[in-house]
């Protein structure tokens, strides 16, 4: 869990009027670029993987690919 559930934190007084906790979204590294571009008002390139995390409601059915060697190392 410690390698698959890592907080993603954005902090900018210019972009966020007040602190907020958003914990209803599944996020992956592929989401960082489109999210940062969206926050800066720049359109993400066509065909880019990932999605801007602050655009629209959370998708409860969204799945993210993750890989870990824990099972191999701990259970053979």
PyMOL Python script that loads the backbone (N, CA, C, O; Angstrom):
from pymol import cmd

cmd.read_pdbstr("""\
ATOM      1  N   UNK A   1       0.817  -1.192   0.000  1.00  0.00           N
ATOM      2  CA  UNK A   1       0.000   0.000   0.000  1.00  0.00           C
ATOM      3  C   UNK A   1       0.861   1.257   0.000  1.00  0.00           C
ATOM      4  O   UNK A   1       0.470   2.267  -0.584  1.00  0.00           O
ATOM      5  N   UNK A   2       2.013   1.216   0.636  1.00  0.00           N
ATOM      6  CA  UNK A   2       2.840   2.420   0.736  1.00  0.00           C
ATOM      7  C   UNK A   2       3.444   2.836  -0.602  1.00  0.00           C
ATOM      8  O   UNK A   2       3.847   3.989  -0.759  1.00  0.00           O
ATOM      9  N   UNK A   3       3.513   1.931  -1.561  1.00  0.00           N
ATOM     10  CA  UNK A   3       4.034   2.295  -2.880  1.00  0.00           C
ATOM     11  C   UNK A   3       2.925   2.563  -3.881  1.00  0.00           C
ATOM     12  O   UNK A   3       3.178   3.130  -4.944  1.00  0.00           O
ATOM     13  N   UNK A   4       1.705   2.167  -3.562  1.00  0.00           N
ATOM     14  CA  UNK A   4       0.594   2.349  -4.497  1.00  0.00           C
ATOM     15  C   UNK A   4      -0.335   3.495  -4.099  1.00  0.00           C
ATOM     16  O   UNK A   4      -1.070   4.015  -4.938  1.00  0.00           O
ATOM     17  N   UNK A   5      -0.308   3.885  -2.849  1.00  0.00           N
ATOM     18  CA  UNK A   5      -1.166   4.975  -2.361  1.00  0.00           C
ATOM     19  C   UNK A   5      -0.280   6.086  -1.816  1.00  0.00           C
ATOM     20  O   UNK A   5       0.048   6.117  -0.630  1.00  0.00           O
ATOM     21  N   UNK A   6       0.096   6.989  -2.700  1.00  0.00           N
ATOM     22  CA  UNK A   6       1.005   8.078  -2.367  1.00  0.00           C
ATOM     23  C   UNK A   6       0.256   9.395  -2.567  1.00  0.00           C
ATOM     24  O   UNK A   6      -0.375   9.574  -3.608  1.00  0.00           O
ATOM     25  N   UNK A   7       0.301  10.309  -1.622  1.00  0.00           N
ATOM     26  CA  UNK A   7      -0.421  11.576  -1.777  1.00  0.00           C
ATOM     27  C   UNK A   7       0.115  12.400  -2.945  1.00  0.00           C
ATOM     28  O   UNK A   7       1.315  12.405  -3.220  1.00  0.00           O
ATOM     29  N   UNK A   8      -0.776  13.081  -3.612  1.00  0.00           N
ATOM     30  CA  UNK A   8      -0.424  14.029  -4.663  1.00  0.00           C
ATOM     31  C   UNK A   8      -0.883  15.392  -4.164  1.00  0.00           C
ATOM     32  O   UNK A   8      -2.078  15.610  -3.967  1.00  0.00           O
ATOM     33  N   UNK A   9       0.056  16.307  -3.959  1.00  0.00           N
ATOM     34  CA  UNK A   9      -0.256  17.591  -3.332  1.00  0.00           C
ATOM     35  C   UNK A   9       0.087  18.724  -4.293  1.00  0.00           C
ATOM     36  O   UNK A   9       1.185  18.776  -4.848  1.00  0.00           O
ATOM     37  N   UNK A  10      -0.868  19.625  -4.478  1.00  0.00           N
ATOM     38  CA  UNK A  10      -0.652  20.838  -5.253  1.00  0.00           C
ATOM     39  C   UNK A  10      -0.815  22.010  -4.302  1.00  0.00           C
ATOM     40  O   UNK A  10      -1.782  22.065  -3.542  1.00  0.00           O
ATOM     41  N   UNK A  11       0.120  22.945  -4.337  1.00  0.00           N
ATOM     42  CA  UNK A  11       0.043  24.124  -3.471  1.00  0.00           C
ATOM     43  C   UNK A  11       0.419  25.361  -4.280  1.00  0.00           C
ATOM     44  O   UNK A  11       1.499  25.428  -4.866  1.00  0.00           O
ATOM     45  N   UNK A  12      -0.479  26.332  -4.303  1.00  0.00           N
ATOM     46  CA  UNK A  12      -0.209  27.602  -4.965  1.00  0.00           C
ATOM     47  C   UNK A  12      -1.248  28.627  -4.529  1.00  0.00           C
ATOM     48  O   UNK A  12      -2.419  28.500  -4.885  1.00  0.00           O
ATOM     49  N   UNK A  13      -0.847  29.634  -3.769  1.00  0.00           N
ATOM     50  CA  UNK A  13      -1.806  30.663  -3.359  1.00  0.00           C
ATOM     51  C   UNK A  13      -2.438  31.382  -4.556  1.00  0.00           C
ATOM     52  O   UNK A  13      -3.566  31.866  -4.461  1.00  0.00           O
ATOM     53  N   UNK A  14      -1.724  31.452  -5.669  1.00  0.00           N
ATOM     54  CA  UNK A  14      -2.255  32.119  -6.860  1.00  0.00           C
ATOM     55  C   UNK A  14      -3.339  31.285  -7.548  1.00  0.00           C
ATOM     56  O   UNK A  14      -4.237  31.846  -8.177  1.00  0.00           O
ATOM     57  N   UNK A  15      -3.270  29.960  -7.439  1.00  0.00           N
ATOM     58  CA  UNK A  15      -4.230  29.083  -8.122  1.00  0.00           C
ATOM     59  C   UNK A  15      -5.378  28.627  -7.230  1.00  0.00           C
ATOM     60  O   UNK A  15      -6.467  28.340  -7.729  1.00  0.00           O
ATOM     61  N   UNK A  16      -5.155  28.556  -5.931  1.00  0.00           N
ATOM     62  CA  UNK A  16      -6.165  28.050  -5.015  1.00  0.00           C
ATOM     63  C   UNK A  16      -6.458  29.113  -3.962  1.00  0.00           C
ATOM     64  O   UNK A  16      -5.563  29.515  -3.219  1.00  0.00           O
ATOM     65  N   UNK A  17      -7.698  29.567  -3.895  1.00  0.00           N
ATOM     66  CA  UNK A  17      -8.087  30.632  -2.966  1.00  0.00           C
ATOM     67  C   UNK A  17      -7.954  30.199  -1.511  1.00  0.00           C
ATOM     68  O   UNK A  17      -7.625  31.006  -0.642  1.00  0.00           O
ATOM     69  N   UNK A  18      -8.213  28.916  -1.252  1.00  0.00           N
ATOM     70  CA  UNK A  18      -8.140  28.424   0.123  1.00  0.00           C
ATOM     71  C   UNK A  18      -7.700  26.966   0.104  1.00  0.00           C
ATOM     72  O   UNK A  18      -7.866  26.288  -0.910  1.00  0.00           O
ATOM     73  N   UNK A  19      -7.153  26.480   1.183  1.00  0.00           N
ATOM     74  CA  UNK A  19      -6.773  25.073   1.236  1.00  0.00           C
ATOM     75  C   UNK A  19      -7.989  24.159   1.082  1.00  0.00           C
ATOM     76  O   UNK A  19      -9.081  24.479   1.552  1.00  0.00           O
ATOM     77  N   UNK A  20      -7.790  23.041   0.432  1.00  0.00           N
ATOM     78  CA  UNK A  20      -8.872  22.074   0.247  1.00  0.00           C
ATOM     79  C   UNK A  20      -8.283  20.678   0.174  1.00  0.00           C
ATOM     80  O   UNK A  20      -7.152  20.481  -0.270  1.00  0.00           O
ATOM     81  N   UNK A  21      -9.055  19.738   0.608  1.00  0.00           N
ATOM     82  CA  UNK A  21      -8.672  18.331   0.522  1.00  0.00           C
ATOM     83  C   UNK A  21      -9.604  17.662  -0.461  1.00  0.00           C
ATOM     84  O   UNK A  21     -10.823  17.672  -0.292  1.00  0.00           O
ATOM     85  N   UNK A  22      -9.013  17.075  -1.500  1.00  0.00           N
ATOM     86  CA  UNK A  22      -9.782  16.326  -2.490  1.00  0.00           C
ATOM     87  C   UNK A  22      -9.273  14.901  -2.417  1.00  0.00           C
ATOM     88  O   UNK A  22      -8.146  14.617  -2.823  1.00  0.00           O
ATOM     89  N   UNK A  23     -10.096  14.007  -1.901  1.00  0.00           N
ATOM     90  CA  UNK A  23      -9.634  12.636  -1.731  1.00  0.00           C
ATOM     91  C   UNK A  23     -10.534  11.621  -2.431  1.00  0.00           C
ATOM     92  O   UNK A  23     -10.517  10.436  -2.098  1.00  0.00           O
ATOM     93  N   UNK A  24     -11.318  12.086  -3.397  1.00  0.00           N
ATOM     94  CA  UNK A  24     -12.233  11.185  -4.077  1.00  0.00           C
ATOM     95  C   UNK A  24     -11.756  10.809  -5.478  1.00  0.00           C
ATOM     96  O   UNK A  24     -12.544  10.303  -6.278  1.00  0.00           O
ATOM     97  N   UNK A  25     -10.501  11.043  -5.783  1.00  0.00           N
ATOM     98  CA  UNK A  25     -10.002  10.811  -7.135  1.00  0.00           C
ATOM     99  C   UNK A  25      -8.886   9.776  -7.162  1.00  0.00           C
ATOM    100  O   UNK A  25      -8.014   9.745  -6.294  1.00  0.00           O
ATOM    101  N   UNK A  26      -8.941   8.940  -8.172  1.00  0.00           N
ATOM    102  CA  UNK A  26      -7.850   8.015  -8.445  1.00  0.00           C
ATOM    103  C   UNK A  26      -6.891   8.759  -9.359  1.00  0.00           C
ATOM    104  O   UNK A  26      -7.297   9.276 -10.399  1.00  0.00           O
ATOM    105  N   UNK A  27      -5.631   8.814  -8.978  1.00  0.00           N
ATOM    106  CA  UNK A  27      -4.644   9.555  -9.762  1.00  0.00           C
ATOM    107  C   UNK A  27      -3.414   8.695  -9.996  1.00  0.00           C
ATOM    108  O   UNK A  27      -3.076   7.832  -9.185  1.00  0.00           O
ATOM    109  N   UNK A  28      -2.763   8.941 -11.098  1.00  0.00           N
ATOM    110  CA  UNK A  28      -1.512   8.270 -11.417  1.00  0.00           C
ATOM    111  C   UNK A  28      -0.526   9.287 -11.947  1.00  0.00           C
ATOM    112  O   UNK A  28      -0.882  10.440 -12.191  1.00  0.00           O
ATOM    113  N   UNK A  29       0.700   8.867 -12.124  1.00  0.00           N
ATOM    114  CA  UNK A  29       1.715   9.780 -12.660  1.00  0.00           C
ATOM    115  C   UNK A  29       1.325  10.330 -14.027  1.00  0.00           C
ATOM    116  O   UNK A  29       1.721  11.440 -14.383  1.00  0.00           O
ATOM    117  N   UNK A  30       0.546   9.560 -14.800  1.00  0.00           N
ATOM    118  CA  UNK A  30       0.116  10.030 -16.117  1.00  0.00           C
ATOM    119  C   UNK A  30      -0.793  11.250 -16.013  1.00  0.00           C
ATOM    120  O   UNK A  30      -0.983  11.960 -17.001  1.00  0.00           O
ATOM    121  N   UNK A  31      -1.354  11.505 -14.843  1.00  0.00           N
ATOM    122  CA  UNK A  31      -2.261  12.640 -14.659  1.00  0.00           C
ATOM    123  C   UNK A  31      -1.552  13.936 -14.298  1.00  0.00           C
ATOM    124  O   UNK A  31      -2.169  15.000 -14.350  1.00  0.00           O
ATOM    125  N   UNK A  32      -0.294  13.884 -13.938  1.00  0.00           N
ATOM    126  CA  UNK A  32       0.415  15.087 -13.479  1.00  0.00           C
ATOM    127  C   UNK A  32       0.524  16.124 -14.590  1.00  0.00           C
ATOM    128  O   UNK A  32       0.190  17.289 -14.372  1.00  0.00           O
ATOM    129  N   UNK A  33       0.979  15.732 -15.767  1.00  0.00           N
ATOM    130  CA  UNK A  33       1.163  16.707 -16.861  1.00  0.00           C
ATOM    131  C   UNK A  33      -0.159  17.342 -17.279  1.00  0.00           C
ATOM    132  O   UNK A  33      -0.233  18.570 -17.329  1.00  0.00           O
ATOM    133  N   UNK A  34      -1.218  16.568 -17.585  1.00  0.00           N
ATOM    134  CA  UNK A  34      -2.463  17.241 -17.966  1.00  0.00           C
ATOM    135  C   UNK A  34      -3.060  18.097 -16.840  1.00  0.00           C
ATOM    136  O   UNK A  34      -3.705  19.109 -17.114  1.00  0.00           O
ATOM    137  N   UNK A  35      -2.854  17.706 -15.597  1.00  0.00           N
ATOM    138  CA  UNK A  35      -3.366  18.493 -14.474  1.00  0.00           C
ATOM    139  C   UNK A  35      -2.627  19.820 -14.368  1.00  0.00           C
ATOM    140  O   UNK A  35      -3.262  20.866 -14.237  1.00  0.00           O
ATOM    141  N   UNK A  36      -1.302  19.798 -14.423  1.00  0.00           N
ATOM    142  CA  UNK A  36      -0.516  21.034 -14.327  1.00  0.00           C
ATOM    143  C   UNK A  36      -0.808  21.941 -15.523  1.00  0.00           C
ATOM    144  O   UNK A  36      -0.969  23.151 -15.357  1.00  0.00           O
ATOM    145  N   UNK A  37      -0.877  21.373 -16.710  1.00  0.00           N
ATOM    146  CA  UNK A  37      -1.200  22.187 -17.889  1.00  0.00           C
ATOM    147  C   UNK A  37      -2.578  22.832 -17.738  1.00  0.00           C
ATOM    148  O   UNK A  37      -2.756  24.006 -18.061  1.00  0.00           O
ATOM    149  N   UNK A  38      -3.546  22.066 -17.248  1.00  0.00           N
ATOM    150  CA  UNK A  38      -4.888  22.609 -17.039  1.00  0.00           C
ATOM    151  C   UNK A  38      -4.895  23.740 -16.026  1.00  0.00           C
ATOM    152  O   UNK A  38      -5.572  24.748 -16.228  1.00  0.00           O
ATOM    153  N   UNK A  39      -4.143  23.583 -14.929  1.00  0.00           N
ATOM    154  CA  UNK A  39      -4.067  24.638 -13.925  1.00  0.00           C
ATOM    155  C   UNK A  39      -3.436  25.914 -14.480  1.00  0.00           C
ATOM    156  O   UNK A  39      -3.761  27.018 -14.043  1.00  0.00           O
ATOM    157  N   UNK A  40      -2.536  25.754 -15.440  1.00  0.00           N
ATOM    158  CA  UNK A  40      -1.873  26.906 -16.059  1.00  0.00           C
ATOM    159  C   UNK A  40      -2.657  27.476 -17.232  1.00  0.00           C
ATOM    160  O   UNK A  40      -2.253  28.477 -17.823  1.00  0.00           O
ATOM    161  N   UNK A  41      -3.789  26.836 -17.573  1.00  0.00           N
ATOM    162  CA  UNK A  41      -4.612  27.319 -18.684  1.00  0.00           C
ATOM    163  C   UNK A  41      -4.091  26.919 -20.042  1.00  0.00           C
ATOM    164  O   UNK A  41      -4.421  27.549 -21.047  1.00  0.00           O
ATOM    165  N   UNK A  42      -3.280  25.879 -20.086  1.00  0.00           N
ATOM    166  CA  UNK A  42      -2.695  25.405 -21.343  1.00  0.00           C
ATOM    167  C   UNK A  42      -3.372  24.092 -21.722  1.00  0.00           C
ATOM    168  O   UNK A  42      -3.498  23.194 -20.890  1.00  0.00           O
ATOM    169  N   UNK A  43      -3.799  23.981 -22.958  1.00  0.00           N
ATOM    170  CA  UNK A  43      -4.447  22.750 -23.424  1.00  0.00           C
ATOM    171  C   UNK A  43      -3.424  21.621 -23.510  1.00  0.00           C
ATOM    172  O   UNK A  43      -2.310  21.815 -23.996  1.00  0.00           O
ATOM    173  N   UNK A  44      -3.811  20.453 -23.037  1.00  0.00           N
ATOM    174  CA  UNK A  44      -2.932  19.277 -23.128  1.00  0.00           C
ATOM    175  C   UNK A  44      -2.870  18.816 -24.578  1.00  0.00           C
ATOM    176  O   UNK A  44      -3.865  18.913 -25.296  1.00  0.00           O
ATOM    177  N   UNK A  45      -1.724  18.319 -25.020  1.00  0.00           N
ATOM    178  CA  UNK A  45      -1.607  17.827 -26.387  1.00  0.00           C
ATOM    179  C   UNK A  45      -2.596  16.684 -26.650  1.00  0.00           C
ATOM    180  O   UNK A  45      -2.920  15.911 -25.749  1.00  0.00           O
ATOM    181  N   UNK A  46      -3.059  16.593 -27.873  1.00  0.00           N
ATOM    182  CA  UNK A  46      -3.989  15.523 -28.252  1.00  0.00           C
ATOM    183  C   UNK A  46      -3.316  14.161 -28.067  1.00  0.00           C
ATOM    184  O   UNK A  46      -2.135  13.996 -28.371  1.00  0.00           O
ATOM    185  N   UNK A  47      -4.065  13.215 -27.578  1.00  0.00           N
ATOM    186  CA  UNK A  47      -3.564  11.851 -27.433  1.00  0.00           C
ATOM    187  C   UNK A  47      -2.728  11.608 -26.198  1.00  0.00           C
ATOM    188  O   UNK A  47      -2.199  10.511 -26.023  1.00  0.00           O
ATOM    189  N   UNK A  48      -2.595  12.602 -25.336  1.00  0.00           N
ATOM    190  CA  UNK A  48      -1.792  12.419 -24.131  1.00  0.00           C
ATOM    191  C   UNK A  48      -2.525  11.471 -23.169  1.00  0.00           C
ATOM    192  O   UNK A  48      -3.748  11.524 -23.042  1.00  0.00           O
ATOM    193  N   UNK A  49      -1.772  10.623 -22.511  1.00  0.00           N
ATOM    194  CA  UNK A  49      -2.357   9.752 -21.500  1.00  0.00           C
ATOM    195  C   UNK A  49      -2.671  10.581 -20.259  1.00  0.00           C
ATOM    196  O   UNK A  49      -2.075  11.637 -20.047  1.00  0.00           O
ATOM    197  N   UNK A  50      -3.587  10.114 -19.457  1.00  0.00           N
ATOM    198  CA  UNK A  50      -3.924  10.804 -18.228  1.00  0.00           C
ATOM    199  C   UNK A  50      -5.013  11.828 -18.439  1.00  0.00           C
ATOM    200  O   UNK A  50      -5.424  12.107 -19.564  1.00  0.00           O
ATOM    201  N   UNK A  51      -5.475  12.387 -17.319  1.00  0.00           N
ATOM    202  CA  UNK A  51      -6.521  13.400 -17.383  1.00  0.00           C
ATOM    203  C   UNK A  51      -6.270  14.453 -16.336  1.00  0.00           C
ATOM    204  O   UNK A  51      -5.647  14.193 -15.306  1.00  0.00           O
ATOM    205  N   UNK A  52      -6.762  15.651 -16.607  1.00  0.00           N
ATOM    206  CA  UNK A  52      -6.645  16.748 -15.653  1.00  0.00           C
ATOM    207  C   UNK A  52      -7.551  16.448 -14.464  1.00  0.00           C
ATOM    208  O   UNK A  52      -8.760  16.289 -14.634  1.00  0.00           O
ATOM    209  N   UNK A  53      -6.995  16.369 -13.290  1.00  0.00           N
ATOM    210  CA  UNK A  53      -7.732  15.925 -12.108  1.00  0.00           C
ATOM    211  C   UNK A  53      -8.742  16.931 -11.594  1.00  0.00           C
ATOM    212  O   UNK A  53      -9.664  16.545 -10.875  1.00  0.00           O
ATOM    213  N   UNK A  54      -8.607  18.203 -11.931  1.00  0.00           N
ATOM    214  CA  UNK A  54      -9.538  19.213 -11.450  1.00  0.00           C
ATOM    215  C   UNK A  54     -10.638  19.519 -12.460  1.00  0.00           C
ATOM    216  O   UNK A  54     -11.467  20.397 -12.220  1.00  0.00           O
ATOM    217  N   UNK A  55     -10.657  18.810 -13.582  1.00  0.00           N
ATOM    218  CA  UNK A  55     -11.688  19.016 -14.604  1.00  0.00           C
ATOM    219  C   UNK A  55     -12.830  18.030 -14.402  1.00  0.00           C
ATOM    220  O   UNK A  55     -12.678  16.833 -14.647  1.00  0.00           O
ATOM    221  N   UNK A  56     -13.947  18.527 -13.965  1.00  0.00           N
ATOM    222  CA  UNK A  56     -15.134  17.697 -13.829  1.00  0.00           C
ATOM    223  C   UNK A  56     -15.147  16.842 -12.580  1.00  0.00           C
ATOM    224  O   UNK A  56     -14.213  16.856 -11.779  1.00  0.00           O
ATOM    225  N   UNK A  57     -16.234  16.094 -12.436  1.00  0.00           N
ATOM    226  CA  UNK A  57     -16.398  15.257 -11.241  1.00  0.00           C
ATOM    227  C   UNK A  57     -15.495  14.023 -11.280  1.00  0.00           C
ATOM    228  O   UNK A  57     -14.993  13.638 -12.336  1.00  0.00           O
ATOM    229  N   UNK A  58     -15.302  13.424 -10.129  1.00  0.00           N
ATOM    230  CA  UNK A  58     -14.517  12.190 -10.033  1.00  0.00           C
ATOM    231  C   UNK A  58     -15.241  11.069 -10.764  1.00  0.00           C
ATOM    232  O   UNK A  58     -16.471  11.034 -10.791  1.00  0.00           O
ATOM    233  N   UNK A  59     -14.487  10.162 -11.352  1.00  0.00           N
ATOM    234  CA  UNK A  59     -15.037   8.995 -12.035  1.00  0.00           C
ATOM    235  C   UNK A  59     -14.851   7.778 -11.123  1.00  0.00           C
ATOM    236  O   UNK A  59     -13.734   7.275 -11.002  1.00  0.00           O
ATOM    237  N   UNK A  60     -15.916   7.297 -10.482  1.00  0.00           N
ATOM    238  CA  UNK A  60     -15.770   6.183  -9.534  1.00  0.00           C
ATOM    239  C   UNK A  60     -15.360   4.866 -10.190  1.00  0.00           C
ATOM    240  O   UNK A  60     -14.924   3.945  -9.500  1.00  0.00           O
ATOM    241  N   UNK A  61     -15.494   4.766 -11.510  1.00  0.00           N
ATOM    242  CA  UNK A  61     -15.143   3.539 -12.226  1.00  0.00           C
ATOM    243  C   UNK A  61     -13.727   3.577 -12.805  1.00  0.00           C
ATOM    244  O   UNK A  61     -13.278   2.601 -13.405  1.00  0.00           O
ATOM    245  N   UNK A  62     -13.027   4.691 -12.629  1.00  0.00           N
ATOM    246  CA  UNK A  62     -11.693   4.833 -13.223  1.00  0.00           C
ATOM    247  C   UNK A  62     -10.702   3.882 -12.573  1.00  0.00           C
ATOM    248  O   UNK A  62     -10.658   3.748 -11.350  1.00  0.00           O
ATOM    249  N   UNK A  63      -9.918   3.234 -13.396  1.00  0.00           N
ATOM    250  CA  UNK A  63      -8.870   2.336 -12.909  1.00  0.00           C
ATOM    251  C   UNK A  63      -7.519   2.851 -13.395  1.00  0.00           C
ATOM    252  O   UNK A  63      -7.420   3.426 -14.479  1.00  0.00           O
ATOM    253  N   UNK A  64      -6.504   2.647 -12.605  1.00  0.00           N
ATOM    254  CA  UNK A  64      -5.140   3.054 -12.938  1.00  0.00           C
ATOM    255  C   UNK A  64      -4.266   1.813 -12.912  1.00  0.00           C
ATOM    256  O   UNK A  64      -4.381   0.978 -12.015  1.00  0.00           O
ATOM    257  N   UNK A  65      -3.393   1.700 -13.899  1.00  0.00           N
ATOM    258  CA  UNK A  65      -2.447   0.592 -13.938  1.00  0.00           C
ATOM    259  C   UNK A  65      -1.375   0.823 -12.891  1.00  0.00           C
ATOM    260  O   UNK A  65      -0.811   1.913 -12.803  1.00  0.00           O
ATOM    261  N   UNK A  66      -1.098  -0.181 -12.111  1.00  0.00           N
ATOM    262  CA  UNK A  66      -0.036  -0.102 -11.114  1.00  0.00           C
ATOM    263  C   UNK A  66       0.720  -1.416 -11.080  1.00  0.00           C
ATOM    264  O   UNK A  66       0.152  -2.474 -11.352  1.00  0.00           O
ATOM    265  N   UNK A  67       1.960  -1.352 -10.757  1.00  0.00           N
ATOM    266  CA  UNK A  67       2.793  -2.543 -10.737  1.00  0.00           C
ATOM    267  C   UNK A  67       3.653  -2.535  -9.481  1.00  0.00           C
ATOM    268  O   UNK A  67       4.191  -1.497  -9.095  1.00  0.00           O
ATOM    269  N   UNK A  68       3.778  -3.671  -8.860  1.00  0.00           N
ATOM    270  CA  UNK A  68       4.583  -3.780  -7.654  1.00  0.00           C
ATOM    271  C   UNK A  68       5.256  -5.137  -7.610  1.00  0.00           C
ATOM    272  O   UNK A  68       4.701  -6.132  -8.077  1.00  0.00           O
ATOM    273  N   UNK A  69       6.440  -5.173  -7.055  1.00  0.00           N
ATOM    274  CA  UNK A  69       7.193  -6.420  -6.937  1.00  0.00           C
ATOM    275  C   UNK A  69       6.996  -7.057  -5.562  1.00  0.00           C
ATOM    276  O   UNK A  69       7.630  -8.067  -5.258  1.00  0.00           O
ATOM    277  N   UNK A  70       6.128  -6.485  -4.730  1.00  0.00           N
ATOM    278  CA  UNK A  70       5.920  -6.970  -3.376  1.00  0.00           C
ATOM    279  C   UNK A  70       5.502  -8.435  -3.352  1.00  0.00           C
ATOM    280  O   UNK A  70       6.056  -9.226  -2.589  1.00  0.00           O
ATOM    281  N   UNK A  71       4.545  -8.797  -4.167  1.00  0.00           N
ATOM    282  CA  UNK A  71       4.075 -10.184  -4.179  1.00  0.00           C
ATOM    283  C   UNK A  71       5.204 -11.142  -4.536  1.00  0.00           C
ATOM    284  O   UNK A  71       5.357 -12.183  -3.897  1.00  0.00           O
ATOM    285  N   UNK A  72       5.985 -10.806  -5.537  1.00  0.00           N
ATOM    286  CA  UNK A  72       7.101 -11.663  -5.939  1.00  0.00           C
ATOM    287  C   UNK A  72       8.118 -11.807  -4.808  1.00  0.00           C
ATOM    288  O   UNK A  72       8.524 -12.919  -4.468  1.00  0.00           O
ATOM    289  N   UNK A  73       8.525 -10.680  -4.228  1.00  0.00           N
ATOM    290  CA  UNK A  73       9.555 -10.719  -3.190  1.00  0.00           C
ATOM    291  C   UNK A  73       9.067 -11.302  -1.864  1.00  0.00           C
ATOM    292  O   UNK A  73       9.825 -11.975  -1.166  1.00  0.00           O
ATOM    293  N   UNK A  74       7.816 -11.048  -1.519  1.00  0.00           N
ATOM    294  CA  UNK A  74       7.302 -11.511  -0.223  1.00  0.00           C
ATOM    295  C   UNK A  74       6.666 -12.898  -0.267  1.00  0.00           C
ATOM    296  O   UNK A  74       6.616 -13.592   0.748  1.00  0.00           O
ATOM    297  N   UNK A  75       6.182 -13.300  -1.437  1.00  0.00           N
ATOM    298  CA  UNK A  75       5.438 -14.553  -1.515  1.00  0.00           C
ATOM    299  C   UNK A  75       5.955 -15.494  -2.613  1.00  0.00           C
ATOM    300  O   UNK A  75       5.381 -16.562  -2.827  1.00  0.00           O
ATOM    301  N   UNK A  76       6.995 -15.120  -3.285  1.00  0.00           N
ATOM    302  CA  UNK A  76       7.583 -15.971  -4.309  1.00  0.00           C
ATOM    303  C   UNK A  76       6.761 -16.030  -5.553  1.00  0.00           C
ATOM    304  O   UNK A  76       7.133 -16.711  -6.508  1.00  0.00           O
TER     305      UNK A  76
END
""", "prot")
cmd.dss("prot")
cmd.show_as("cartoon", "prot")
cmd.util.cbc("prot")
cmd.orient("prot")
